[in-house]
Amino acid sequence: MKQILLISLFTSLSLFGANHIVNQKGKTFIPHEITVHPGDTITFKNSDPFAHNAYTDDEDNEFDIGMQPTGEDKIITVKPGNNFSVECAIHPNMLLEVIIK
């Protein structure tokens, strides 16, 4: 009975995507590159004492989280498509590469 319950629990957990944390600190995305799967989420955390933004114009995964105040988290869900880059509209030197597997 325990084996069936564990197999059932493992199967149901594998249906959910992983969450990837991207910190915004020192006017940079940390890490600078992540590998994700469709259905995964990316949480953008603003750890700087000023506002940030994260956006991409990628046609498959287009998003713009808007103005993100200090201490706020924003979450996006990755859709199937090609690799894409994320930028900050406020700090143009910030760049995150997202690789989709």
Gaussian input, Z-matrix of N, CA and C with variables (Angstrom, degrees):
# hf/3-21g

backbone

0 1
 N
 C     1     B1
 C     2     B2     1     A1
 N     3     B3     2     A2     1     D1
 C     4     B4     3     A3     2     D2
 C     5     B5     4     A4     3     D3
 N     6     B6     5     A5     4     D4
 C     7     B7     6     A6     5     D5
 C     8     B8     7     A7     6     D6
 N     9     B9     8     A8     7     D7
 C    10    B10     9     A9     8     D8
 C    11    B11    10    A10     9     D9
 N    12    B12    11    A11    10    D10
 C    13    B13    12    A12    11    D11
 C    14    B14    13    A13    12    D12
 N    15    B15    14    A14    13    D13
 C    16    B16    15    A15    14    D14
 C    17    B17    16    A16    15    D15
 N    18    B18    17    A17    16    D16
 C    19    B19    18    A18    17    D17
 C    20    B20    19    A19    18    D18
 N    21    B21    20    A20    19    D19
 C    22    B22    21    A21    20    D20
 C    23    B23    22    A22    21    D21
 N    24    B24    23    A23    22    D22
 C    25    B25    24    A24    23    D23
 C    26    B26    25    A25    24    D24
 N    27    B27    26    A26    25    D25
 C    28    B28    27    A27    26    D26
 C    29    B29    28    A28    27    D27
 N    30    B30    29    A29    28    D28
 C    31    B31    30    A30    29    D29
 C    32    B32    31    A31    30    D30
 N    33    B33    32    A32    31    D31
 C    34    B34    33    A33    32    D32
 C    35    B35    34    A34    33    D33
 N    36    B36    35    A35    34    D34
 C    37    B37    36    A36    35    D35
 C    38    B38    37    A37    36    D36
 N    39    B39    38    A38    37    D37
 C    40    B40    39    A39    38    D38
 C    41    B41    40    A40    39    D39
 N    42    B42    41    A41    40    D40
 C    43    B43    42    A42    41    D41
 C    44    B44    43    A43    42    D42
 N    45    B45    44    A44    43    D43
 C    46    B46    45    A45    44    D44
 C    47    B47    46    A46    45    D45
 N    48    B48    47    A47    46    D46
 C    49    B49    48    A48    47    D47
 C    50    B50    49    A49    48    D48
 N    51    B51    50    A50    49    D49
 C    52    B52    51    A51    50    D50
 C    53    B53    52    A52    51    D51
 N    54    B54    53    A53    52    D52
 C    55    B55    54    A54    53    D53
 C    56    B56    55    A55    54    D54
 N    57    B57    56    A56    55    D55
 C    58    B58    57    A57    56    D56
 C    59    B59    58    A58    57    D57
 N    60    B60    59    A59    58    D58
 C    61    B61    60    A60    59    D59
 C    62    B62    61    A61    60    D60
 N    63    B63    62    A62    61    D61
 C    64    B64    63    A63    62    D62
 C    65    B65    64    A64    63    D63
 N    66    B66    65    A65    64    D64
 C    67    B67    66    A66    65    D65
 C    68    B68    67    A67    66    D66
 N    69    B69    68    A68    67    D67
 C    70    B70    69    A69    68    D68
 C    71    B71    70    A70    69    D69
 N    72    B72    71    A71    70    D70
 C    73    B73    72    A72    71    D71
 C    74    B74    73    A73    72    D72
 N    75    B75    74    A74    73    D73
 C    76    B76    75    A75    74    D74
 C    77    B77    76    A76    75    D75
 N    78    B78    77    A77    76    D76
 C    79    B79    78    A78    77    D77
 C    80    B80    79    A79    78    D78
 N    81    B81    80    A80    79    D79
 C    82    B82    81    A81    80    D80
 C    83    B83    82    A82    81    D81
 N    84    B84    83    A83    82    D82
 C    85    B85    84    A84    83    D83
 C    86    B86    85    A85    84    D84
 N    87    B87    86    A86    85    D85
 C    88    B88    87    A87    86    D86
 C    89    B89    88    A88    87    D87
 N    90    B90    89    A89    88    D88
 C    91    B91    90    A90    89    D89
 C    92    B92    91    A91    90    D90
 N    93    B93    92    A92    91    D91
 C    94    B94    93    A93    92    D92
 C    95    B95    94    A94    93    D93
 N    96    B96    95    A95    94    D94
 C    97    B97    96    A96    95    D95
 C    98    B98    97    A97    96    D96
 N    99    B99    98    A98    97    D97
 C   100   B100    99    A99    98    D98
 C   101   B101   100   A100    99    D99
 N   102   B102   101   A101   100   D100
 C   103   B103   102   A102   101   D101
 C   104   B104   103   A103   102   D102
 N   105   B105   104   A104   103   D103
 C   106   B106   105   A105   104   D104
 C   107   B107   106   A106   105   D105
 N   108   B108   107   A107   106   D106
 C   109   B109   108   A108   107   D107
 C   110   B110   109   A109   108   D108
 N   111   B111   110   A110   109   D109
 C   112   B112   111   A111   110   D110
 C   113   B113   112   A112   111   D111
 N   114   B114   113   A113   112   D112
 C   115   B115   114   A114   113   D113
 C   116   B116   115   A115   114   D114
 N   117   B117   116   A116   115   D115
 C   118   B118   117   A117   116   D116
 C   119   B119   118   A118   117   D117
 N   120   B120   119   A119   118   D118
 C   121   B121   120   A120   119   D119
 C   122   B122   121   A121   120   D120
 N   123   B123   122   A122   121   D121
 C   124   B124   123   A123   122   D122
 C   125   B125   124   A124   123   D123
 N   126   B126   125   A125   124   D124
 C   127   B127   126   A126   125   D125
 C   128   B128   127   A127   126   D126
 N   129   B129   128   A128   127   D127
 C   130   B130   129   A129   128   D128
 C   131   B131   130   A130   129   D129
 N   132   B132   131   A131   130   D130
 C   133   B133   132   A132   131   D131
 C   134   B134   133   A133   132   D132
 N   135   B135   134   A134   133   D133
 C   136   B136   135   A135   134   D134
 C   137   B137   136   A136   135   D135
 N   138   B138   137   A137   136   D136
 C   139   B139   138   A138   137   D137
 C   140   B140   139   A139   138   D138
 N   141   B141   140   A140   139   D139
 C   142   B142   141   A141   140   D140
 C   143   B143   142   A142   141   D141
 N   144   B144   143   A143   142   D142
 C   145   B145   144   A144   143   D143
 C   146   B146   145   A145   144   D144
 N   147   B147   146   A146   145   D145
 C   148   B148   147   A147   146   D146
 C   149   B149   148   A148   147   D147
 N   150   B150   149   A149   148   D148
 C   151   B151   150   A150   149   D149
 C   152   B152   151   A151   150   D150
 N   153   B153   152   A152   151   D151
 C   154   B154   153   A153   152   D152
 C   155   B155   154   A154   153   D153
 N   156   B156   155   A155   154   D154
 C   157   B157   156   A156   155   D155
 C   158   B158   157   A157   156   D156
 N   159   B159   158   A158   157   D157
 C   160   B160   159   A159   158   D158
 C   161   B161   160   A160   159   D159
 N   162   B162   161   A161   160   D160
 C   163   B163   162   A162   161   D161
 C   164   B164   163   A163   162   D162
 N   165   B165   164   A164   163   D163
 C   166   B166   165   A165   164   D164
 C   167   B167   166   A166   165   D165
 N   168   B168   167   A167   166   D166
 C   169   B169   168   A168   167   D167
 C   170   B170   169   A169   168   D168
 N   171   B171   170   A170   169   D169
 C   172   B172   171   A171   170   D170
 C   173   B173   172   A172   171   D171
 N   174   B174   173   A173   172   D172
 C   175   B175   174   A174   173   D173
 C   176   B176   175   A175   174   D174
 N   177   B177   176   A176   175   D175
 C   178   B178   177   A177   176   D176
 C   179   B179   178   A178   177   D177
 N   180   B180   179   A179   178   D178
 C   181   B181   180   A180   179   D179
 C   182   B182   181   A181   180   D180
 N   183   B183   182   A182   181   D181
 C   184   B184   183   A183   182   D182
 C   185   B185   184   A184   183   D183
 N   186   B186   185   A185   184   D184
 C   187   B187   186   A186   185   D185
 C   188   B188   187   A187   186   D186
 N   189   B189   188   A188   187   D187
 C   190   B190   189   A189   188   D188
 C   191   B191   190   A190   189   D189
 N   192   B192   191   A191   190   D190
 C   193   B193   192   A192   191   D191
 C   194   B194   193   A193   192   D192
 N   195   B195   194   A194   193   D193
 C   196   B196   195   A195   194   D194
 C   197   B197   196   A196   195   D195
 N   198   B198   197   A197   196   D196
 C   199   B199   198   A198   197   D197
 C   200   B200   199   A199   198   D198
 N   201   B201   200   A200   199   D199
 C   202   B202   201   A201   200   D200
 C   203   B203   202   A202   201   D201
 N   204   B204   203   A203   202   D202
 C   205   B205   204   A204   203   D203
 C   206   B206   205   A205   204   D204
 N   207   B207   206   A206   205   D205
 C   208   B208   207   A207   206   D206
 C   209   B209   208   A208   207   D207
 N   210   B210   209   A209   208   D208
 C   211   B211   210   A210   209   D209
 C   212   B212   211   A211   210   D210
 N   213   B213   212   A212   211   D211
 C   214   B214   213   A213   212   D212
 C   215   B215   214   A214   213   D213
 N   216   B216   215   A215   214   D214
 C   217   B217   216   A216   215   D215
 C   218   B218   217   A217   216   D216
 N   219   B219   218   A218   217   D217
 C   220   B220   219   A219   218   D218
 C   221   B221   220   A220   219   D219
 N   222   B222   221   A221   220   D220
 C   223   B223   222   A222   221   D221
 C   224   B224   223   A223   222   D222
 N   225   B225   224   A224   223   D223
 C   226   B226   225   A225   224   D224
 C   227   B227   226   A226   225   D225
 N   228   B228   227   A227   226   D226
 C   229   B229   228   A228   227   D227
 C   230   B230   229   A229   228   D228
 N   231   B231   230   A230   229   D229
 C   232   B232   231   A231   230   D230
 C   233   B233   232   A232   231   D231
 N   234   B234   233   A233   232   D232
 C   235   B235   234   A234   233   D233
 C   236   B236   235   A235   234   D234
 N   237   B237   236   A236   235   D235
 C   238   B238   237   A237   236   D236
 C   239   B239   238   A238   237   D237
 N   240   B240   239   A239   238   D238
 C   241   B241   240   A240   239   D239
 C   242   B242   241   A241   240   D240
 N   243   B243   242   A242   241   D241
 C   244   B244   243   A243   242   D242
 C   245   B245   244   A244   243   D243
 N   246   B246   245   A245   244   D244
 C   247   B247   246   A246   245   D245
 C   248   B248   247   A247   246   D246
 N   249   B249   248   A248   247   D247
 C   250   B250   249   A249   248   D248
 C   251   B251   250   A250   249   D249
 N   252   B252   251   A251   250   D250
 C   253   B253   252   A252   251   D251
 C   254   B254   253   A253   252   D252
 N   255   B255   254   A254   253   D253
 C   256   B256   255   A255   254   D254
 C   257   B257   256   A256   255   D255
 N   258   B258   257   A257   256   D256
 C   259   B259   258   A258   257   D257
 C   260   B260   259   A259   258   D258
 N   261   B261   260   A260   259   D259
 C   262   B262   261   A261   260   D260
 C   263   B263   262   A262   261   D261
 N   264   B264   263   A263   262   D262
 C   265   B265   264   A264   263   D263
 C   266   B266   265   A265   264   D264
 N   267   B267   266   A266   265   D265
 C   268   B268   267   A267   266   D266
 C   269   B269   268   A268   267   D267
 N   270   B270   269   A269   268   D268
 C   271   B271   270   A270   269   D269
 C   272   B272   271   A271   270   D270
 N   273   B273   272   A272   271   D271
 C   274   B274   273   A273   272   D272
 C   275   B275   274   A274   273   D273
 N   276   B276   275   A275   274   D274
 C   277   B277   276   A276   275   D275
 C   278   B278   277   A277   276   D276
 N   279   B279   278   A278   277   D277
 C   280   B280   279   A279   278   D278
 C   281   B281   280   A280   279   D279
 N   282   B282   281   A281   280   D280
 C   283   B283   282   A282   281   D281
 C   284   B284   283   A283   282   D282
 N   285   B285   284   A284   283   D283
 C   286   B286   285   A285   284   D284
 C   287   B287   286   A286   285   D285
 N   288   B288   287   A287   286   D286
 C   289   B289   288   A288   287   D287
 C   290   B290   289   A289   288   D288
 N   291   B291   290   A290   289   D289
 C   292   B292   291   A291   290   D290
 C   293   B293   292   A292   291   D291
 N   294   B294   293   A293   292   D292
 C   295   B295   294   A294   293   D293
 C   296   B296   295   A295   294   D294
 N   297   B297   296   A296   295   D295
 C   298   B298   297   A297   296   D296
 C   299   B299   298   A298   297   D297
 N   300   B300   299   A299   298   D298
 C   301   B301   300   A300   299   D299
 C   302   B302   301   A301   300   D300

   B1=1.4558
   B2=1.5399
   B3=1.3559
   B4=1.4680
   B5=1.5226
   B6=1.3408
   B7=1.4615
   B8=1.5170
   B9=1.3142
   B10=1.4679
   B11=1.5200
   B12=1.3125
   B13=1.4593
   B14=1.5323
   B15=1.3264
   B16=1.4653
   B17=1.5176
   B18=1.3140
   B19=1.4704
   B20=1.5170
   B21=1.3095
   B22=1.4672
   B23=1.5268
   B24=1.3357
   B25=1.4574
   B26=1.5251
   B27=1.3358
   B28=1.4613
   B29=1.5208
   B30=1.3092
   B31=1.4625
   B32=1.5152
   B33=1.3204
   B34=1.4661
   B35=1.5218
   B36=1.3500
   B37=1.4592
   B38=1.5175
   B39=1.3266
   B40=1.4602
   B41=1.5295
   B42=1.3255
   B43=1.4610
   B44=1.5288
   B45=1.3232
   B46=1.4505
   B47=1.5218
   B48=1.3310
   B49=1.4508
   B50=1.5179
   B51=1.2966
   B52=1.4650
   B53=1.5245
   B54=1.3326
   B55=1.4543
   B56=1.5276
   B57=1.3279
   B58=1.4616
   B59=1.5280
   B60=1.3149
   B61=1.4653
   B62=1.5235
   B63=1.3270
   B64=1.4636
   B65=1.5227
   B66=1.3214
   B67=1.4487
   B68=1.5255
   B69=1.3068
   B70=1.4642
   B71=1.5189
   B72=1.3219
   B73=1.4673
   B74=1.5200
   B75=1.3274
   B76=1.4654
   B77=1.5173
   B78=1.3194
   B79=1.4718
   B80=1.5226
   B81=1.3403
   B82=1.4581
   B83=1.5222
   B84=1.3226
   B85=1.4515
   B86=1.5234
   B87=1.3124
   B88=1.4608
   B89=1.5242
   B90=1.3183
   B91=1.4592
   B92=1.5311
   B93=1.3192
   B94=1.4644
   B95=1.5190
   B96=1.3480
   B97=1.4640
   B98=1.5244
   B99=1.3424
   B100=1.4561
   B101=1.5244
   B102=1.3253
   B103=1.4570
   B104=1.5195
   B105=1.3336
   B106=1.4566
   B107=1.5271
   B108=1.3167
   B109=1.4574
   B110=1.5244
   B111=1.3348
   B112=1.4643
   B113=1.5304
   B114=1.3140
   B115=1.4600
   B116=1.5132
   B117=1.3374
   B118=1.4613
   B119=1.5204
   B120=1.3190
   B121=1.4604
   B122=1.5223
   B123=1.3206
   B124=1.4613
   B125=1.5218
   B126=1.3287
   B127=1.4591
   B128=1.5218
   B129=1.3340
   B130=1.4543
   B131=1.5293
   B132=1.3348
   B133=1.4641
   B134=1.5212
   B135=1.3207
   B136=1.4603
   B137=1.5234
   B138=1.3294
   B139=1.4635
   B140=1.5265
   B141=1.3200
   B142=1.4592
   B143=1.5260
   B144=1.3342
   B145=1.4701
   B146=1.5343
   B147=1.3231
   B148=1.4635
   B149=1.5291
   B150=1.3132
   B151=1.4718
   B152=1.5225
   B153=1.3300
   B154=1.4587
   B155=1.5297
   B156=1.3072
   B157=1.4586
   B158=1.5209
   B159=1.3238
   B160=1.4636
   B161=1.5245
   B162=1.3188
   B163=1.4662
   B164=1.5160
   B165=1.3357
   B166=1.4593
   B167=1.5178
   B168=1.3188
   B169=1.4670
   B170=1.5261
   B171=1.3421
   B172=1.4600
   B173=1.5242
   B174=1.3197
   B175=1.4704
   B176=1.5230
   B177=1.3383
   B178=1.4647
   B179=1.5252
   B180=1.3119
   B181=1.4632
   B182=1.5276
   B183=1.3071
   B184=1.4636
   B185=1.5326
   B186=1.3441
   B187=1.4672
   B188=1.5193
   B189=1.3131
   B190=1.4554
   B191=1.5201
   B192=1.3299
   B193=1.4665
   B194=1.5314
   B195=1.3182
   B196=1.4609
   B197=1.5261
   B198=1.3247
   B199=1.4597
   B200=1.5281
   B201=1.3307
   B202=1.4573
   B203=1.5258
   B204=1.3436
   B205=1.4623
   B206=1.5337
   B207=1.3178
   B208=1.4540
   B209=1.5186
   B210=1.3392
   B211=1.4608
   B212=1.5127
   B213=1.3097
   B214=1.4647
   B215=1.5245
   B216=1.3399
   B217=1.4581
   B218=1.5268
   B219=1.3199
   B220=1.4653
   B221=1.5184
   B222=1.3264
   B223=1.4617
   B224=1.5256
   B225=1.3367
   B226=1.4691
   B227=1.5310
   B228=1.3352
   B229=1.4654
   B230=1.5200
   B231=1.3307
   B232=1.4597
   B233=1.5256
   B234=1.3313
   B235=1.4611
   B236=1.5321
   B237=1.3158
   B238=1.4732
   B239=1.5286
   B240=1.3022
   B241=1.4635
   B242=1.5077
   B243=1.3187
   B244=1.4580
   B245=1.5233
   B246=1.3269
   B247=1.4593
   B248=1.5252
   B249=1.3499
   B250=1.4612
   B251=1.5190
   B252=1.3205
   B253=1.4610
   B254=1.5154
   B255=1.3287
   B256=1.4636
   B257=1.5187
   B258=1.3264
   B259=1.4564
   B260=1.5192
   B261=1.3184
   B262=1.4636
   B263=1.5276
   B264=1.3263
   B265=1.4656
   B266=1.5325
   B267=1.3214
   B268=1.4625
   B269=1.5271
   B270=1.3412
   B271=1.4713
   B272=1.5278
   B273=1.3276
   B274=1.4697
   B275=1.5282
   B276=1.3355
   B277=1.4610
   B278=1.5304
   B279=1.3261
   B280=1.4680
   B281=1.5267
   B282=1.3399
   B283=1.4547
   B284=1.5236
   B285=1.3237
   B286=1.4613
   B287=1.5172
   B288=1.3284
   B289=1.4651
   B290=1.5220
   B291=1.3359
   B292=1.4568
   B293=1.5221
   B294=1.3165
   B295=1.4642
   B296=1.5130
   B297=1.3269
   B298=1.4615
   B299=1.5227
   B300=1.3196
   B301=1.4814
   B302=1.5043
   A1=110.85
   A2=117.05
   A3=120.28
   A4=111.14
   A5=116.94
   A6=120.09
   A7=110.91
   A8=117.70
   A9=121.09
   A10=109.92
   A11=117.09
   A12=121.33
   A13=110.27
   A14=117.90
   A15=120.98
   A16=111.97
   A17=117.73
   A18=121.18
   A19=109.66
   A20=117.13
   A21=121.65
   A22=110.87
   A23=116.73
   A24=121.22
   A25=110.52
   A26=117.83
   A27=121.92
   A28=110.94
   A29=118.15
   A30=122.27
   A31=110.75
   A32=117.62
   A33=119.68
   A34=110.91
   A35=118.36
   A36=120.10
   A37=111.73
   A38=118.47
   A39=120.68
   A40=112.17
   A41=117.68
   A42=120.82
   A43=111.63
   A44=117.47
   A45=121.77
   A46=110.15
   A47=116.37
   A48=120.27
   A49=111.27
   A50=115.48
   A51=122.09
   A52=109.72
   A53=115.49
   A54=120.80
   A55=108.09
   A56=116.74
   A57=122.91
   A58=108.03
   A59=116.48
   A60=121.81
   A61=109.09
   A62=116.37
   A63=122.09
   A64=106.60
   A65=115.19
   A66=120.72
   A67=109.35
   A68=115.91
   A69=122.09
   A70=105.99
   A71=115.37
   A72=120.64
   A73=109.07
   A74=116.07
   A75=119.95
   A76=112.11
   A77=116.38
   A78=123.01
   A79=111.68
   A80=116.03
   A81=120.98
   A82=109.75
   A83=116.54
   A84=121.81
   A85=107.48
   A86=116.68
   A87=122.02
   A88=108.37
   A89=119.52
   A90=127.72
   A91=110.86
   A92=116.54
   A93=122.23
   A94=111.80
   A95=116.26
   A96=121.42
   A97=108.97
   A98=116.52
   A99=121.15
   A100=109.10
   A101=115.43
   A102=121.98
   A103=107.25
   A104=116.10
   A105=122.05
   A106=110.28
   A107=115.30
   A108=122.64
   A109=107.79
   A110=118.27
   A111=119.18
   A112=109.61
   A113=116.08
   A114=121.79
   A115=113.17
   A116=117.80
   A117=121.18
   A118=109.10
   A119=116.31
   A120=120.83
   A121=109.08
   A122=114.70
   A123=121.94
   A124=106.61
   A125=115.97
   A126=121.34
   A127=107.86
   A128=115.74
   A129=121.98
   A130=107.47
   A131=117.54
   A132=123.48
   A133=108.63
   A134=116.55
   A135=119.76
   A136=109.03
   A137=116.29
   A138=122.19
   A139=112.36
   A140=117.37
   A141=121.18
   A142=109.88
   A143=117.58
   A144=120.64
   A145=113.47
   A146=116.66
   A147=121.42
   A148=109.04
   A149=116.33
   A150=122.15
   A151=112.16
   A152=114.16
   A153=122.81
   A154=108.46
   A155=114.49
   A156=123.60
   A157=105.80
   A158=117.06
   A159=120.77
   A160=106.72
   A161=115.50
   A162=119.22
   A163=110.00
   A164=114.99
   A165=121.53
   A166=107.92
   A167=115.25
   A168=121.30
   A169=111.31
   A170=116.74
   A171=120.79
   A172=109.52
   A173=117.80
   A174=120.48
   A175=113.30
   A176=118.46
   A177=120.51
   A178=112.57
   A179=118.32
   A180=122.53
   A181=112.56
   A182=117.71
   A183=121.08
   A184=111.15
   A185=115.79
   A186=120.96
   A187=109.27
   A188=115.58
   A189=123.90
   A190=106.17
   A191=117.92
   A192=120.01
   A193=112.18
   A194=117.19
   A195=120.33
   A196=111.51
   A197=114.61
   A198=120.95
   A199=108.71
   A200=116.94
   A201=122.06
   A202=109.41
   A203=117.07
   A204=119.99
   A205=112.87
   A206=116.30
   A207=122.81
   A208=111.22
   A209=116.16
   A210=121.59
   A211=115.65
   A212=117.84
   A213=120.90
   A214=111.13
   A215=116.03
   A216=122.73
   A217=108.98
   A218=116.10
   A219=122.77
   A220=107.34
   A221=117.11
   A222=121.89
   A223=110.11
   A224=115.26
   A225=121.12
   A226=107.71
   A227=115.68
   A228=121.62
   A229=108.53
   A230=116.09
   A231=122.20
   A232=109.61
   A233=115.43
   A234=122.23
   A235=108.94
   A236=118.15
   A237=119.31
   A238=109.80
   A239=116.32
   A240=120.21
   A241=111.37
   A242=114.46
   A243=121.74
   A244=110.68
   A245=116.22
   A246=121.54
   A247=108.67
   A248=115.82
   A249=118.34
   A250=110.93
   A251=115.39
   A252=122.97
   A253=109.32
   A254=115.93
   A255=123.08
   A256=106.95
   A257=115.96
   A258=122.10
   A259=110.21
   A260=116.42
   A261=123.15
   A262=107.02
   A263=117.11
   A264=121.10
   A265=111.80
   A266=116.87
   A267=121.24
   A268=110.91
   A269=115.93
   A270=122.23
   A271=108.20
   A272=117.78
   A273=121.73
   A274=115.76
   A275=118.97
   A276=120.62
   A277=112.57
   A278=117.17
   A279=120.35
   A280=108.66
   A281=116.91
   A282=121.05
   A283=110.12
   A284=116.03
   A285=123.42
   A286=107.73
   A287=116.51
   A288=121.72
   A289=108.84
   A290=116.47
   A291=122.06
   A292=107.87
   A293=116.63
   A294=122.97
   A295=107.43
   A296=116.27
   A297=122.12
   A298=109.06
   A299=116.25
   A300=122.14
   A301=110.24
   D1=-41.44
   D2=179.60
   D3=-63.18
   D4=-38.52
   D5=-179.57
   D6=-63.36
   D7=-42.16
   D8=179.78
   D9=-64.06
   D10=-42.53
   D11=179.63
   D12=-63.59
   D13=-44.32
   D14=179.31
   D15=-64.97
   D16=-41.57
   D17=177.94
   D18=-63.73
   D19=-42.26
   D20=178.96
   D21=-63.13
   D22=-43.47
   D23=179.36
   D24=-64.11
   D25=-45.44
   D26=179.15
   D27=-61.58
   D28=-42.77
   D29=-179.94
   D30=-63.26
   D31=-42.94
   D32=-178.44
   D33=-69.85
   D34=-35.03
   D35=178.28
   D36=-68.13
   D37=-32.81
   D38=-177.90
   D39=-73.30
   D40=-10.84
   D41=178.43
   D42=-77.44
   D43=-18.00
   D44=-178.90
   D45=-94.36
   D46=144.51
   D47=178.37
   D48=-75.76
   D49=163.89
   D50=177.39
   D51=-81.93
   D52=156.39
   D53=174.95
   D54=-107.22
   D55=130.04
   D56=179.70
   D57=-112.19
   D58=128.01
   D59=-179.48
   D60=-94.43
   D61=127.85
   D62=174.07
   D63=-121.22
   D64=116.18
   D65=-179.59
   D66=-90.06
   D67=143.32
   D68=174.53
   D69=-111.18
   D70=104.74
   D71=-175.80
   D72=-148.30
   D73=138.05
   D74=-179.41
   D75=65.00
   D76=32.01
   D77=-178.13
   D78=56.87
   D79=40.68
   D80=176.85
   D81=-147.69
   D82=155.83
   D83=171.34
   D84=-87.88
   D85=131.49
   D86=178.60
   D87=-124.29
   D88=115.64
   D89=1.62
   D90=-76.23
   D91=174.82
   D92=-179.96
   D93=-86.03
   D94=-15.82
   D95=-178.79
   D96=-145.94
   D97=137.52
   D98=175.74
   D99=-134.88
   D100=152.86
   D101=175.15
   D102=-113.23
   D103=126.55
   D104=-174.92
   D105=-131.03
   D106=170.79
   D107=173.86
   D108=-121.58
   D109=152.62
   D110=174.67
   D111=-55.02
   D112=136.57
   D113=-177.35
   D114=96.40
   D115=-16.98
   D116=174.63
   D117=-69.91
   D118=159.79
   D119=174.60
   D120=-114.30
   D121=154.03
   D122=173.65
   D123=-120.65
   D124=122.85
   D125=175.97
   D126=-100.79
   D127=119.43
   D128=176.15
   D129=-93.44
   D130=119.50
   D131=179.88
   D132=-109.53
   D133=126.81
   D134=177.50
   D135=-95.48
   D136=106.46
   D137=179.42
   D138=-104.25
   D139=6.24
   D140=177.34
   D141=-89.14
   D142=160.67
   D143=179.39
   D144=-82.14
   D145=16.97
   D146=179.25
   D147=-144.75
   D148=168.34
   D149=-175.56
   D150=-71.40
   D151=153.13
   D152=173.66
   D153=-132.78
   D154=-179.35
   D155=176.52
   D156=-151.73
   D157=152.66
   D158=172.71
   D159=-138.12
   D160=132.38
   D161=-179.33
   D162=-154.34
   D163=160.15
   D164=169.68
   D165=-144.84
   D166=147.89
   D167=176.14
   D168=-99.15
   D169=9.21
   D170=179.69
   D171=-56.46
   D172=130.71
   D173=-173.91
   D174=-66.31
   D175=-27.77
   D176=179.64
   D177=-84.42
   D178=-31.44
   D179=-174.71
   D180=-127.71
   D181=33.53
   D182=-177.27
   D183=-59.41
   D184=131.10
   D185=174.45
   D186=-158.07
   D187=160.07
   D188=173.09
   D189=-147.14
   D190=112.51
   D191=-176.05
   D192=-79.03
   D193=-3.57
   D194=179.27
   D195=75.24
   D196=-167.04
   D197=-179.86
   D198=-68.60
   D199=125.55
   D200=-177.85
   D201=-115.99
   D202=104.72
   D203=-179.31
   D204=-67.58
   D205=164.04
   D206=175.66
   D207=-52.29
   D208=135.39
   D209=176.15
   D210=81.08
   D211=-2.43
   D212=-177.62
   D213=-94.61
   D214=144.08
   D215=175.35
   D216=-108.32
   D217=141.79
   D218=173.99
   D219=-128.90
   D220=138.87
   D221=-175.86
   D222=-121.71
   D223=134.87
   D224=173.34
   D225=-124.16
   D226=156.25
   D227=177.41
   D228=-109.42
   D229=132.09
   D230=-178.04
   D231=-79.96
   D232=132.03
   D233=177.64
   D234=-102.62
   D235=161.73
   D236=175.74
   D237=-59.49
   D238=147.72
   D239=178.64
   D240=157.96
   D241=-159.94
   D242=-178.34
   D243=-91.92
   D244=164.61
   D245=172.38
   D246=-55.64
   D247=152.23
   D248=179.37
   D249=-148.56
   D250=164.85
   D251=177.82
   D252=-108.21
   D253=145.47
   D254=175.99
   D255=-115.93
   D256=136.90
   D257=179.17
   D258=-126.22
   D259=166.96
   D260=173.34
   D261=-109.04
   D262=123.50
   D263=-179.08
   D264=-67.20
   D265=-22.22
   D266=-178.23
   D267=-86.66
   D268=-37.77
   D269=-177.91
   D270=-122.99
   D271=90.99
   D272=-171.44
   D273=-63.22
   D274=-13.54
   D275=178.60
   D276=-84.31
   D277=-8.20
   D278=178.58
   D279=-77.79
   D280=131.27
   D281=-178.70
   D282=-145.77
   D283=133.56
   D284=175.68
   D285=-125.10
   D286=128.43
   D287=175.38
   D288=-97.86
   D289=126.60
   D290=179.67
   D291=-111.96
   D292=119.64
   D293=179.90
   D294=-104.85
   D295=125.07
   D296=-179.42
   D297=-101.19
   D298=126.30
   D299=177.58
   D300=-101.40

